[in-house]
């Protein structure tokens, strides 16, 4: 699996949880700040859209979103979707 696919996985997981909870980037920034983690809404948007962030921030975001449990089967399903979409785009 390519590096870009892993980044898309990070992006999809966070965006799905934000959508599920109805949380926008400003609110996410505020939730993180309440835990002592300073990230502007714009900075978070950029990191999430690129799927590039440290593991610590990824986990902190999942915790403040009170994310649903993420298991390997869920991640494999997302990876499969991403792979299928990539192959469809190539055709």
HTML snippet that shows the backbone in 3Dmol.js (N, CA, C, O; Angstrom):
<script src="https://3Dmol.org/build/3Dmol-min.js"></script>
<div id="view" style="width:600px;height:400px;position:relative"></div>
<script>
const pdb = `
ATOM      1  N   UNK A   1       0.847  -1.182   0.000  1.00  0.00           N
ATOM      2  CA  UNK A   1       0.000   0.000   0.000  1.00  0.00           C
ATOM      3  C   UNK A   1       0.889   1.240   0.000  1.00  0.00           C
ATOM      4  O   UNK A   1       1.887   1.298   0.719  1.00  0.00           O
ATOM      5  N   UNK A   2       0.530   2.203  -0.790  1.00  0.00           N
ATOM      6  CA  UNK A   2       1.319   3.416  -0.932  1.00  0.00           C
ATOM      7  C   UNK A   2       1.122   4.356   0.249  1.00  0.00           C
ATOM      8  O   UNK A   2       0.119   4.284   0.958  1.00  0.00           O
ATOM      9  N   UNK A   3       2.103   5.244   0.448  1.00  0.00           N
ATOM     10  CA  UNK A   3       2.046   6.225   1.524  1.00  0.00           C
ATOM     11  C   UNK A   3       0.777   7.076   1.420  1.00  0.00           C
ATOM     12  O   UNK A   3       0.155   7.395   2.433  1.00  0.00           O
ATOM     13  N   UNK A   4       0.399   7.439   0.196  1.00  0.00           N
ATOM     14  CA  UNK A   4      -0.784   8.264  -0.004  1.00  0.00           C
ATOM     15  C   UNK A   4      -2.045   7.573   0.511  1.00  0.00           C
ATOM     16  O   UNK A   4      -2.936   8.232   1.048  1.00  0.00           O
ATOM     17  N   UNK A   5      -2.127   6.266   0.353  1.00  0.00           N
ATOM     18  CA  UNK A   5      -3.294   5.530   0.830  1.00  0.00           C
ATOM     19  C   UNK A   5      -3.399   5.583   2.349  1.00  0.00           C
ATOM     20  O   UNK A   5      -4.497   5.697   2.895  1.00  0.00           O
ATOM     21  N   UNK A   6      -2.256   5.499   3.036  1.00  0.00           N
ATOM     22  CA  UNK A   6      -2.271   5.606   4.499  1.00  0.00           C
ATOM     23  C   UNK A   6      -2.742   6.988   4.921  1.00  0.00           C
ATOM     24  O   UNK A   6      -3.482   7.132   5.893  1.00  0.00           O
ATOM     25  N   UNK A   7      -2.310   7.998   4.185  1.00  0.00           N
ATOM     26  CA  UNK A   7      -2.733   9.371   4.494  1.00  0.00           C
ATOM     27  C   UNK A   7      -4.237   9.529   4.270  1.00  0.00           C
ATOM     28  O   UNK A   7      -4.923  10.193   5.047  1.00  0.00           O
ATOM     29  N   UNK A   8      -4.735   8.917   3.210  1.00  0.00           N
ATOM     30  CA  UNK A   8      -6.170   8.974   2.929  1.00  0.00           C
ATOM     31  C   UNK A   8      -6.963   8.231   4.009  1.00  0.00           C
ATOM     32  O   UNK A   8      -8.083   8.618   4.341  1.00  0.00           O
ATOM     33  N   UNK A   9      -6.382   7.178   4.546  1.00  0.00           N
ATOM     34  CA  UNK A   9      -7.027   6.451   5.644  1.00  0.00           C
ATOM     35  C   UNK A   9      -7.152   7.348   6.871  1.00  0.00           C
ATOM     36  O   UNK A   9      -8.215   7.413   7.488  1.00  0.00           O
ATOM     37  N   UNK A  10      -6.076   8.037   7.224  1.00  0.00           N
ATOM     38  CA  UNK A  10      -6.105   8.970   8.363  1.00  0.00           C
ATOM     39  C   UNK A  10      -7.161  10.040   8.120  1.00  0.00           C
ATOM     40  O   UNK A  10      -7.974  10.334   8.997  1.00  0.00           O
ATOM     41  N   UNK A  11      -7.145  10.614   6.938  1.00  0.00           N
ATOM     42  CA  UNK A  11      -8.104  11.656   6.571  1.00  0.00           C
ATOM     43  C   UNK A  11      -9.544  11.151   6.694  1.00  0.00           C
ATOM     44  O   UNK A  11     -10.392  11.820   7.283  1.00  0.00           O
ATOM     45  N   UNK A  12      -9.807   9.992   6.147  1.00  0.00           N
ATOM     46  CA  UNK A  12     -11.164   9.459   6.144  1.00  0.00           C
ATOM     47  C   UNK A  12     -11.652   9.140   7.558  1.00  0.00           C
ATOM     48  O   UNK A  12     -12.802   9.417   7.898  1.00  0.00           O
ATOM     49  N   UNK A  13     -10.781   8.560   8.374  1.00  0.00           N
ATOM     50  CA  UNK A  13     -11.172   8.215   9.748  1.00  0.00           C
ATOM     51  C   UNK A  13     -11.555   9.473  10.517  1.00  0.00           C
ATOM     52  O   UNK A  13     -12.599   9.509  11.169  1.00  0.00           O
ATOM     53  N   UNK A  14     -10.721  10.499  10.446  1.00  0.00           N
ATOM     54  CA  UNK A  14     -11.003  11.724  11.207  1.00  0.00           C
ATOM     55  C   UNK A  14     -12.237  12.429  10.665  1.00  0.00           C
ATOM     56  O   UNK A  14     -13.112  12.827  11.433  1.00  0.00           O
ATOM     57  N   UNK A  15     -12.311  12.586   9.362  1.00  0.00           N
ATOM     58  CA  UNK A  15     -13.469  13.283   8.779  1.00  0.00           C
ATOM     59  C   UNK A  15     -14.773  12.540   9.066  1.00  0.00           C
ATOM     60  O   UNK A  15     -15.806  13.169   9.298  1.00  0.00           O
ATOM     61  N   UNK A  16     -14.732  11.219   9.052  1.00  0.00           N
ATOM     62  CA  UNK A  16     -15.932  10.433   9.356  1.00  0.00           C
ATOM     63  C   UNK A  16     -16.376  10.677  10.791  1.00  0.00           C
ATOM     64  O   UNK A  16     -17.561  10.873  11.058  1.00  0.00           O
ATOM     65  N   UNK A  17     -15.425  10.663  11.704  1.00  0.00           N
ATOM     66  CA  UNK A  17     -15.770  10.888  13.118  1.00  0.00           C
ATOM     67  C   UNK A  17     -16.253  12.311  13.352  1.00  0.00           C
ATOM     68  O   UNK A  17     -17.180  12.529  14.132  1.00  0.00           O
ATOM     69  N   UNK A  18     -15.643  13.272  12.694  1.00  0.00           N
ATOM     70  CA  UNK A  18     -16.098  14.664  12.830  1.00  0.00           C
ATOM     71  C   UNK A  18     -17.521  14.803  12.306  1.00  0.00           C
ATOM     72  O   UNK A  18     -18.361  15.445  12.937  1.00  0.00           O
ATOM     73  N   UNK A  19     -17.786  14.209  11.165  1.00  0.00           N
ATOM     74  CA  UNK A  19     -19.117  14.279  10.576  1.00  0.00           C
ATOM     75  C   UNK A  19     -20.145  13.578  11.458  1.00  0.00           C
ATOM     76  O   UNK A  19     -21.234  14.100  11.695  1.00  0.00           O
ATOM     77  N   UNK A  20     -19.788  12.396  11.937  1.00  0.00           N
ATOM     78  CA  UNK A  20     -20.679  11.616  12.793  1.00  0.00           C
ATOM     79  C   UNK A  20     -21.068  12.397  14.045  1.00  0.00           C
ATOM     80  O   UNK A  20     -22.195  12.292  14.530  1.00  0.00           O
ATOM     81  N   UNK A  21     -20.126  13.177  14.557  1.00  0.00           N
ATOM     82  CA  UNK A  21     -20.355  13.953  15.783  1.00  0.00           C
ATOM     83  C   UNK A  21     -20.834  15.378  15.506  1.00  0.00           C
ATOM     84  O   UNK A  21     -21.200  16.102  16.432  1.00  0.00           O
ATOM     85  N   UNK A  22     -20.833  15.781  14.232  1.00  0.00           N
ATOM     86  CA  UNK A  22     -21.243  17.141  13.891  1.00  0.00           C
ATOM     87  C   UNK A  22     -20.251  18.184  14.383  1.00  0.00           C
ATOM     88  O   UNK A  22     -20.639  19.285  14.775  1.00  0.00           O
ATOM     89  N   UNK A  23     -18.964  17.832  14.360  1.00  0.00           N
ATOM     90  CA  UNK A  23     -17.920  18.720  14.873  1.00  0.00           C
ATOM     91  C   UNK A  23     -17.189  19.370  13.696  1.00  0.00           C
ATOM     92  O   UNK A  23     -16.725  18.686  12.784  1.00  0.00           O
ATOM     93  N   UNK A  24     -17.097  20.681  13.733  1.00  0.00           N
ATOM     94  CA  UNK A  24     -16.334  21.437  12.737  1.00  0.00           C
ATOM     95  C   UNK A  24     -14.925  21.664  13.268  1.00  0.00           C
ATOM     96  O   UNK A  24     -14.643  21.381  14.433  1.00  0.00           O
ATOM     97  N   UNK A  25     -14.042  22.173  12.418  1.00  0.00           N
ATOM     98  CA  UNK A  25     -12.648  22.339  12.806  1.00  0.00           C
ATOM     99  C   UNK A  25     -12.466  23.306  13.972  1.00  0.00           C
ATOM    100  O   UNK A  25     -11.601  23.080  14.818  1.00  0.00           O
ATOM    101  N   UNK A  26     -13.252  24.371  14.040  1.00  0.00           N
ATOM    102  CA  UNK A  26     -13.127  25.321  15.151  1.00  0.00           C
ATOM    103  C   UNK A  26     -13.458  24.630  16.472  1.00  0.00           C
ATOM    104  O   UNK A  26     -12.765  24.824  17.470  1.00  0.00           O
ATOM    105  N   UNK A  27     -14.507  23.835  16.473  1.00  0.00           N
ATOM    106  CA  UNK A  27     -14.894  23.114  17.695  1.00  0.00           C
ATOM    107  C   UNK A  27     -13.840  22.065  18.050  1.00  0.00           C
ATOM    108  O   UNK A  27     -13.551  21.849  19.227  1.00  0.00           O
ATOM    109  N   UNK A  28     -13.270  21.417  17.043  1.00  0.00           N
ATOM    110  CA  UNK A  28     -12.208  20.442  17.299  1.00  0.00           C
ATOM    111  C   UNK A  28     -11.009  21.135  17.930  1.00  0.00           C
ATOM    112  O   UNK A  28     -10.415  20.620  18.877  1.00  0.00           O
ATOM    113  N   UNK A  29     -10.659  22.293  17.409  1.00  0.00           N
ATOM    114  CA  UNK A  29      -9.564  23.074  17.963  1.00  0.00           C
ATOM    115  C   UNK A  29      -9.830  23.417  19.433  1.00  0.00           C
ATOM    116  O   UNK A  29      -8.935  23.313  20.271  1.00  0.00           O
ATOM    117  N   UNK A  30     -11.049  23.820  19.734  1.00  0.00           N
ATOM    118  CA  UNK A  30     -11.410  24.170  21.110  1.00  0.00           C
ATOM    119  C   UNK A  30     -11.365  22.952  22.028  1.00  0.00           C
ATOM    120  O   UNK A  30     -10.894  23.046  23.162  1.00  0.00           O
ATOM    121  N   UNK A  31     -11.847  21.819  21.548  1.00  0.00           N
ATOM    122  CA  UNK A  31     -11.802  20.586  22.354  1.00  0.00           C
ATOM    123  C   UNK A  31     -10.367  20.193  22.674  1.00  0.00           C
ATOM    124  O   UNK A  31     -10.057  19.789  23.795  1.00  0.00           O
ATOM    125  N   UNK A  32      -9.498  20.315  21.681  1.00  0.00           N
ATOM    126  CA  UNK A  32      -8.094  20.000  21.905  1.00  0.00           C
ATOM    127  C   UNK A  32      -7.465  20.980  22.896  1.00  0.00           C
ATOM    128  O   UNK A  32      -6.697  20.588  23.774  1.00  0.00           O
ATOM    129  N   UNK A  33      -7.806  22.255  22.740  1.00  0.00           N
ATOM    130  CA  UNK A  33      -7.261  23.277  23.645  1.00  0.00           C
ATOM    131  C   UNK A  33      -7.654  23.005  25.097  1.00  0.00           C
ATOM    132  O   UNK A  33      -6.864  23.251  26.008  1.00  0.00           O
ATOM    133  N   UNK A  34      -8.859  22.501  25.315  1.00  0.00           N
ATOM    134  CA  UNK A  34      -9.298  22.157  26.670  1.00  0.00           C
ATOM    135  C   UNK A  34      -8.408  21.082  27.294  1.00  0.00           C
ATOM    136  O   UNK A  34      -8.335  20.962  28.517  1.00  0.00           O
ATOM    137  N   UNK A  35      -7.734  20.305  26.448  1.00  0.00           N
ATOM    138  CA  UNK A  35      -6.809  19.259  26.915  1.00  0.00           C
ATOM    139  C   UNK A  35      -5.354  19.741  26.894  1.00  0.00           C
ATOM    140  O   UNK A  35      -4.429  18.966  27.135  1.00  0.00           O
ATOM    141  N   UNK A  36      -5.168  21.044  26.600  1.00  0.00           N
ATOM    142  CA  UNK A  36      -3.822  21.606  26.584  1.00  0.00           C
ATOM    143  C   UNK A  36      -3.087  21.437  25.274  1.00  0.00           C
ATOM    144  O   UNK A  36      -1.870  21.614  25.219  1.00  0.00           O
ATOM    145  N   UNK A  37      -3.807  21.097  24.214  1.00  0.00           N
ATOM    146  CA  UNK A  37      -3.210  20.872  22.895  1.00  0.00           C
ATOM    147  C   UNK A  37      -3.618  22.036  21.999  1.00  0.00           C
ATOM    148  O   UNK A  37      -4.791  22.179  21.655  1.00  0.00           O
ATOM    149  N   UNK A  38      -2.663  22.853  21.627  1.00  0.00           N
ATOM    150  CA  UNK A  38      -2.952  24.051  20.851  1.00  0.00           C
ATOM    151  C   UNK A  38      -2.760  23.767  19.359  1.00  0.00           C
ATOM    152  O   UNK A  38      -1.644  23.531  18.895  1.00  0.00           O
ATOM    153  N   UNK A  39      -3.859  23.795  18.629  1.00  0.00           N
ATOM    154  CA  UNK A  39      -3.882  23.618  17.176  1.00  0.00           C
ATOM    155  C   UNK A  39      -4.986  24.524  16.646  1.00  0.00           C
ATOM    156  O   UNK A  39      -6.140  24.392  17.051  1.00  0.00           O
ATOM    157  N   UNK A  40      -4.649  25.433  15.753  1.00  0.00           N
ATOM    158  CA  UNK A  40      -5.681  26.301  15.184  1.00  0.00           C
ATOM    159  C   UNK A  40      -6.589  25.479  14.274  1.00  0.00           C
ATOM    160  O   UNK A  40      -6.218  24.402  13.809  1.00  0.00           O
ATOM    161  N   UNK A  41      -7.775  26.007  14.031  1.00  0.00           N
ATOM    162  CA  UNK A  41      -8.722  25.333  13.137  1.00  0.00           C
ATOM    163  C   UNK A  41      -8.125  25.176  11.741  1.00  0.00           C
ATOM    164  O   UNK A  41      -8.277  24.127  11.115  1.00  0.00           O
ATOM    165  N   UNK A  42      -7.446  26.217  11.250  1.00  0.00           N
ATOM    166  CA  UNK A  42      -6.831  26.144   9.918  1.00  0.00           C
ATOM    167  C   UNK A  42      -5.722  25.098   9.864  1.00  0.00           C
ATOM    168  O   UNK A  42      -5.597  24.360   8.887  1.00  0.00           O
ATOM    169  N   UNK A  43      -4.920  25.043  10.923  1.00  0.00           N
ATOM    170  CA  UNK A  43      -3.845  24.061  10.988  1.00  0.00           C
ATOM    171  C   UNK A  43      -4.414  22.641  10.991  1.00  0.00           C
ATOM    172  O   UNK A  43      -3.905  21.761  10.296  1.00  0.00           O
ATOM    173  N   UNK A  44      -5.462  22.425  11.769  1.00  0.00           N
ATOM    174  CA  UNK A  44      -6.106  21.109  11.801  1.00  0.00           C
ATOM    175  C   UNK A  44      -6.676  20.743  10.439  1.00  0.00           C
ATOM    176  O   UNK A  44      -6.518  19.615   9.973  1.00  0.00           O
ATOM    177  N   UNK A  45      -7.337  21.701   9.809  1.00  0.00           N
ATOM    178  CA  UNK A  45      -7.924  21.451   8.483  1.00  0.00           C
ATOM    179  C   UNK A  45      -6.842  21.006   7.500  1.00  0.00           C
ATOM    180  O   UNK A  45      -7.027  20.045   6.754  1.00  0.00           O
ATOM    181  N   UNK A  46      -5.717  21.710   7.507  1.00  0.00           N
ATOM    182  CA  UNK A  46      -4.616  21.359   6.602  1.00  0.00           C
ATOM    183  C   UNK A  46      -4.072  19.973   6.899  1.00  0.00           C
ATOM    184  O   UNK A  46      -3.860  19.177   5.984  1.00  0.00           O
ATOM    185  N   UNK A  47      -3.844  19.679   8.173  1.00  0.00           N
ATOM    186  CA  UNK A  47      -3.289  18.380   8.543  1.00  0.00           C
ATOM    187  C   UNK A  47      -4.252  17.248   8.195  1.00  0.00           C
ATOM    188  O   UNK A  47      -3.840  16.214   7.670  1.00  0.00           O
ATOM    189  N   UNK A  48      -5.521  17.446   8.486  1.00  0.00           N
ATOM    190  CA  UNK A  48      -6.505  16.398   8.197  1.00  0.00           C
ATOM    191  C   UNK A  48      -6.653  16.211   6.685  1.00  0.00           C
ATOM    192  O   UNK A  48      -6.676  15.079   6.201  1.00  0.00           O
ATOM    193  N   UNK A  49      -6.751  17.303   5.946  1.00  0.00           N
ATOM    194  CA  UNK A  49      -6.920  17.194   4.494  1.00  0.00           C
ATOM    195  C   UNK A  49      -5.733  16.524   3.822  1.00  0.00           C
ATOM    196  O   UNK A  49      -5.894  15.843   2.809  1.00  0.00           O
ATOM    197  N   UNK A  50      -4.543  16.713   4.378  1.00  0.00           N
ATOM    198  CA  UNK A  50      -3.353  16.060   3.832  1.00  0.00           C
ATOM    199  C   UNK A  50      -3.158  14.664   4.421  1.00  0.00           C
ATOM    200  O   UNK A  50      -2.436  13.840   3.862  1.00  0.00           O
ATOM    201  N   UNK A  51      -3.813  14.409   5.560  1.00  0.00           N
ATOM    202  CA  UNK A  51      -3.658  13.119   6.222  1.00  0.00           C
ATOM    203  C   UNK A  51      -2.288  12.962   6.850  1.00  0.00           C
ATOM    204  O   UNK A  51      -1.825  11.846   7.089  1.00  0.00           O
ATOM    205  N   UNK A  52      -1.641  14.092   7.118  1.00  0.00           N
ATOM    206  CA  UNK A  52      -0.285  14.067   7.665  1.00  0.00           C
ATOM    207  C   UNK A  52      -0.293  14.719   9.046  1.00  0.00           C
ATOM    208  O   UNK A  52      -0.559  15.912   9.195  1.00  0.00           O
ATOM    209  N   UNK A  53       0.006  13.900  10.044  1.00  0.00           N
ATOM    210  CA  UNK A  53       0.120  14.393  11.416  1.00  0.00           C
ATOM    211  C   UNK A  53       0.831  13.331  12.230  1.00  0.00           C
ATOM    212  O   UNK A  53       0.931  12.176  11.817  1.00  0.00           O
ATOM    213  N   UNK A  54       1.316  13.728  13.370  1.00  0.00           N
ATOM    214  CA  UNK A  54       1.954  12.761  14.246  1.00  0.00           C
ATOM    215  C   UNK A  54       0.915  11.816  14.837  1.00  0.00           C
ATOM    216  O   UNK A  54      -0.270  12.136  14.926  1.00  0.00           O
ATOM    217  N   UNK A  55       1.389  10.664  15.229  1.00  0.00           N
ATOM    218  CA  UNK A  55       0.495   9.686  15.847  1.00  0.00           C
ATOM    219  C   UNK A  55      -0.137  10.245  17.110  1.00  0.00           C
ATOM    220  O   UNK A  55      -1.287   9.935  17.421  1.00  0.00           O
ATOM    221  N   UNK A  56       0.613  11.073  17.844  1.00  0.00           N
ATOM    222  CA  UNK A  56       0.064  11.643  19.072  1.00  0.00           C
ATOM    223  C   UNK A  56      -1.142  12.523  18.775  1.00  0.00           C
ATOM    224  O   UNK A  56      -2.157  12.421  19.464  1.00  0.00           O
ATOM    225  N   UNK A  57      -1.053  13.390  17.757  1.00  0.00           N
ATOM    226  CA  UNK A  57      -2.185  14.252  17.416  1.00  0.00           C
ATOM    227  C   UNK A  57      -3.357  13.422  16.898  1.00  0.00           C
ATOM    228  O   UNK A  57      -4.508  13.694  17.241  1.00  0.00           O
ATOM    229  N   UNK A  58      -3.076  12.425  16.085  1.00  0.00           N
ATOM    230  CA  UNK A  58      -4.138  11.552  15.577  1.00  0.00           C
ATOM    231  C   UNK A  58      -4.917  10.942  16.744  1.00  0.00           C
ATOM    232  O   UNK A  58      -6.148  10.968  16.757  1.00  0.00           O
ATOM    233  N   UNK A  59      -4.201  10.400  17.710  1.00  0.00           N
ATOM    234  CA  UNK A  59      -4.864   9.783  18.869  1.00  0.00           C
ATOM    235  C   UNK A  59      -5.585  10.817  19.722  1.00  0.00           C
ATOM    236  O   UNK A  59      -6.675  10.551  20.227  1.00  0.00           O
ATOM    237  N   UNK A  60      -4.983  12.001  19.888  1.00  0.00           N
ATOM    238  CA  UNK A  60      -5.629  13.061  20.662  1.00  0.00           C
ATOM    239  C   UNK A  60      -6.942  13.485  20.015  1.00  0.00           C
ATOM    240  O   UNK A  60      -7.934  13.718  20.707  1.00  0.00           O
ATOM    241  N   UNK A  61      -6.947  13.583  18.702  1.00  0.00           N
ATOM    242  CA  UNK A  61      -8.174  13.945  17.987  1.00  0.00           C
ATOM    243  C   UNK A  61      -9.244  12.873  18.205  1.00  0.00           C
ATOM    244  O   UNK A  61     -10.396  13.198  18.492  1.00  0.00           O
ATOM    245  N   UNK A  62      -8.876  11.616  18.071  1.00  0.00           N
ATOM    246  CA  UNK A  62      -9.845  10.542  18.278  1.00  0.00           C
ATOM    247  C   UNK A  62     -10.411  10.574  19.697  1.00  0.00           C
ATOM    248  O   UNK A  62     -11.600  10.327  19.902  1.00  0.00           O
ATOM    249  N   UNK A  63      -9.558  10.876  20.670  1.00  0.00           N
ATOM    250  CA  UNK A  63     -10.016  10.918  22.065  1.00  0.00           C
ATOM    251  C   UNK A  63     -10.986  12.084  22.280  1.00  0.00           C
ATOM    252  O   UNK A  63     -12.049  11.894  22.871  1.00  0.00           O
ATOM    253  N   UNK A  64     -10.633  13.294  21.807  1.00  0.00           N
ATOM    254  CA  UNK A  64     -11.528  14.438  22.049  1.00  0.00           C
ATOM    255  C   UNK A  64     -12.819  14.326  21.259  1.00  0.00           C
ATOM    256  O   UNK A  64     -13.828  14.927  21.630  1.00  0.00           O
ATOM    257  N   UNK A  65     -12.799  13.561  20.171  1.00  0.00           N
ATOM    258  CA  UNK A  65     -14.037  13.320  19.413  1.00  0.00           C
ATOM    259  C   UNK A  65     -14.859  12.188  20.028  1.00  0.00           C
ATOM    260  O   UNK A  65     -15.986  11.924  19.609  1.00  0.00           O
ATOM    261  N   UNK A  66     -14.277  11.526  21.028  1.00  0.00           N
ATOM    262  CA  UNK A  66     -14.929  10.352  21.609  1.00  0.00           C
ATOM    263  C   UNK A  66     -15.294   9.376  20.482  1.00  0.00           C
ATOM    264  O   UNK A  66     -16.420   8.890  20.380  1.00  0.00           O
ATOM    265  N   UNK A  67     -14.285   9.119  19.644  1.00  0.00           N
ATOM    266  CA  UNK A  67     -14.484   8.316  18.437  1.00  0.00           C
ATOM    267  C   UNK A  67     -14.926   6.901  18.771  1.00  0.00           C
ATOM    268  O   UNK A  67     -14.604   6.344  19.820  1.00  0.00           O
ATOM    269  N   UNK A  68     -15.674   6.349  17.835  1.00  0.00           N
ATOM    270  CA  UNK A  68     -16.077   4.946  17.940  1.00  0.00           C
ATOM    271  C   UNK A  68     -14.831   4.079  17.862  1.00  0.00           C
ATOM    272  O   UNK A  68     -13.822   4.497  17.294  1.00  0.00           O
ATOM    273  N   UNK A  69     -14.888   2.882  18.421  1.00  0.00           N
ATOM    274  CA  UNK A  69     -13.712   2.001  18.344  1.00  0.00           C
ATOM    275  C   UNK A  69     -13.313   1.757  16.887  1.00  0.00           C
ATOM    276  O   UNK A  69     -14.156   1.522  16.022  1.00  0.00           O
ATOM    277  N   UNK A  70     -12.030   1.820  16.650  1.00  0.00           N
ATOM    278  CA  UNK A  70     -11.487   1.586  15.322  1.00  0.00           C
ATOM    279  C   UNK A  70     -10.744   0.264  15.368  1.00  0.00           C
ATOM    280  O   UNK A  70      -9.818   0.087  16.161  1.00  0.00           O
ATOM    281  N   UNK A  71     -11.150  -0.653  14.521  1.00  0.00           N
ATOM    282  CA  UNK A  71     -10.469  -1.940  14.521  1.00  0.00           C
ATOM    283  C   UNK A  71      -9.853  -2.207  13.152  1.00  0.00           C
ATOM    284  O   UNK A  71     -10.131  -1.517  12.172  1.00  0.00           O
ATOM    285  N   UNK A  72      -9.023  -3.213  13.124  1.00  0.00           N
ATOM    286  CA  UNK A  72      -8.289  -3.532  11.904  1.00  0.00           C
ATOM    287  C   UNK A  72      -9.241  -3.848  10.749  1.00  0.00           C
ATOM    288  O   UNK A  72      -8.975  -3.461   9.611  1.00  0.00           O
ATOM    289  N   UNK A  73     -10.335  -4.538  11.023  1.00  0.00           N
ATOM    290  CA  UNK A  73     -11.292  -4.872   9.957  1.00  0.00           C
ATOM    291  C   UNK A  73     -11.868  -3.603   9.331  1.00  0.00           C
ATOM    292  O   UNK A  73     -12.024  -3.526   8.112  1.00  0.00           O
ATOM    293  N   UNK A  74     -12.186  -2.605  10.164  1.00  0.00           N
ATOM    294  CA  UNK A  74     -12.695  -1.329   9.638  1.00  0.00           C
ATOM    295  C   UNK A  74     -11.644  -0.654   8.758  1.00  0.00           C
ATOM    296  O   UNK A  74     -11.953  -0.145   7.681  1.00  0.00           O
ATOM    297  N   UNK A  75     -10.402  -0.657   9.233  1.00  0.00           N
ATOM    298  CA  UNK A  75      -9.333  -0.022   8.463  1.00  0.00           C
ATOM    299  C   UNK A  75      -9.102  -0.760   7.141  1.00  0.00           C
ATOM    300  O   UNK A  75      -8.867  -0.129   6.111  1.00  0.00           O
ATOM    301  N   UNK A  76      -9.167  -2.087   7.168  1.00  0.00           N
ATOM    302  CA  UNK A  76      -8.986  -2.858   5.939  1.00  0.00           C
ATOM    303  C   UNK A  76     -10.107  -2.575   4.948  1.00  0.00           C
ATOM    304  O   UNK A  76      -9.874  -2.530   3.740  1.00  0.00           O
ATOM    305  N   UNK A  77     -11.306  -2.386   5.448  1.00  0.00           N
ATOM    306  CA  UNK A  77     -12.431  -2.056   4.571  1.00  0.00           C
ATOM    307  C   UNK A  77     -12.217  -0.706   3.902  1.00  0.00           C
ATOM    308  O   UNK A  77     -12.453  -0.560   2.703  1.00  0.00           O
ATOM    309  N   UNK A  78     -11.775   0.272   4.665  1.00  0.00           N
ATOM    310  CA  UNK A  78     -11.494   1.602   4.106  1.00  0.00           C
ATOM    311  C   UNK A  78     -10.372   1.507   3.080  1.00  0.00           C
ATOM    312  O   UNK A  78     -10.461   2.098   2.004  1.00  0.00           O
ATOM    313  N   UNK A  79      -9.320   0.768   3.410  1.00  0.00           N
ATOM    314  CA  UNK A  79      -8.198   0.592   2.487  1.00  0.00           C
ATOM    315  C   UNK A  79      -8.681  -0.068   1.193  1.00  0.00           C
ATOM    316  O   UNK A  79      -8.254   0.312   0.103  1.00  0.00           O
ATOM    317  N   UNK A  80      -9.565  -1.048   1.315  1.00  0.00           N
ATOM    318  CA  UNK A  80     -10.127  -1.692   0.130  1.00  0.00           C
ATOM    319  C   UNK A  80     -10.911  -0.712  -0.719  1.00  0.00           C
ATOM    320  O   UNK A  80     -10.795  -0.714  -1.945  1.00  0.00           O
ATOM    321  N   UNK A  81     -11.712   0.129  -0.071  1.00  0.00           N
ATOM    322  CA  UNK A  81     -12.464   1.159  -0.795  1.00  0.00           C
ATOM    323  C   UNK A  81     -11.521   2.109  -1.521  1.00  0.00           C
ATOM    324  O   UNK A  81     -11.737   2.443  -2.686  1.00  0.00           O
ATOM    325  N   UNK A  82     -10.475   2.541  -0.826  1.00  0.00           N
ATOM    326  CA  UNK A  82      -9.510   3.455  -1.436  1.00  0.00           C
ATOM    327  C   UNK A  82      -8.822   2.800  -2.616  1.00  0.00           C
ATOM    328  O   UNK A  82      -8.605   3.436  -3.648  1.00  0.00           O
ATOM    329  N   UNK A  83      -8.479   1.535  -2.468  1.00  0.00           N
ATOM    330  CA  UNK A  83      -7.809   0.799  -3.542  1.00  0.00           C
ATOM    331  C   UNK A  83      -8.724   0.668  -4.755  1.00  0.00           C
ATOM    332  O   UNK A  83      -8.289   0.874  -5.889  1.00  0.00           O
ATOM    333  N   UNK A  84      -9.982   0.327  -4.520  1.00  0.00           N
ATOM    334  CA  UNK A  84     -10.941   0.206  -5.623  1.00  0.00           C
ATOM    335  C   UNK A  84     -11.129   1.545  -6.324  1.00  0.00           C
ATOM    336  O   UNK A  84     -11.181   1.601  -7.552  1.00  0.00           O
ATOM    337  N   UNK A  85     -11.231   2.630  -5.546  1.00  0.00           N
ATOM    338  CA  UNK A  85     -11.393   3.958  -6.144  1.00  0.00           C
ATOM    339  C   UNK A  85     -10.188   4.344  -6.972  1.00  0.00           C
ATOM    340  O   UNK A  85     -10.336   4.954  -8.031  1.00  0.00           O
ATOM    341  N   UNK A  86      -8.996   3.999  -6.509  1.00  0.00           N
ATOM    342  CA  UNK A  86      -7.772   4.291  -7.249  1.00  0.00           C
ATOM    343  C   UNK A  86      -7.751   3.527  -8.563  1.00  0.00           C
ATOM    344  O   UNK A  86      -7.406   4.086  -9.605  1.00  0.00           O
ATOM    345  N   UNK A  87      -8.121   2.243  -8.518  1.00  0.00           N
ATOM    346  CA  UNK A  87      -8.134   1.443  -9.739  1.00  0.00           C
ATOM    347  C   UNK A  87      -9.200   1.922 -10.715  1.00  0.00           C
ATOM    348  O   UNK A  87      -8.981   1.895 -11.926  1.00  0.00           O
ATOM    349  N   UNK A  88     -10.338   2.355 -10.214  1.00  0.00           N
ATOM    350  CA  UNK A  88     -11.389   2.879 -11.091  1.00  0.00           C
ATOM    351  C   UNK A  88     -10.943   4.159 -11.758  1.00  0.00           C
ATOM    352  O   UNK A  88     -11.276   4.405 -12.917  1.00  0.00           O
ATOM    353  N   UNK A  89     -10.187   4.987 -11.036  1.00  0.00           N
ATOM    354  CA  UNK A  89      -9.692   6.235 -11.615  1.00  0.00           C
ATOM    355  C   UNK A  89      -8.667   5.978 -12.712  1.00  0.00           C
ATOM    356  O   UNK A  89      -8.536   6.771 -13.645  1.00  0.00           O
ATOM    357  N   UNK A  90      -7.936   4.862 -12.598  1.00  0.00           N
ATOM    358  CA  UNK A  90      -6.921   4.524 -13.590  1.00  0.00           C
ATOM    359  C   UNK A  90      -7.538   4.045 -14.908  1.00  0.00           C
ATOM    360  O   UNK A  90      -6.894   4.109 -15.955  1.00  0.00           O
ATOM    361  N   UNK A  91      -8.770   3.570 -14.858  1.00  0.00           N
ATOM    362  CA  UNK A  91      -9.402   3.001 -16.053  1.00  0.00           C
ATOM    363  C   UNK A  91      -9.948   4.053 -16.979  1.00  0.00           C
ATOM    364  O   UNK A  91     -10.508   3.724 -18.025  1.00  0.00           O
TER     365      UNK A  91
END
`;
const viewer = $3Dmol.createViewer("view");
viewer.addModel(pdb, "pdb");
viewer.setStyle({}, {cartoon: {color: "spectrum"}});
viewer.zoomTo();
viewer.render();
</script>
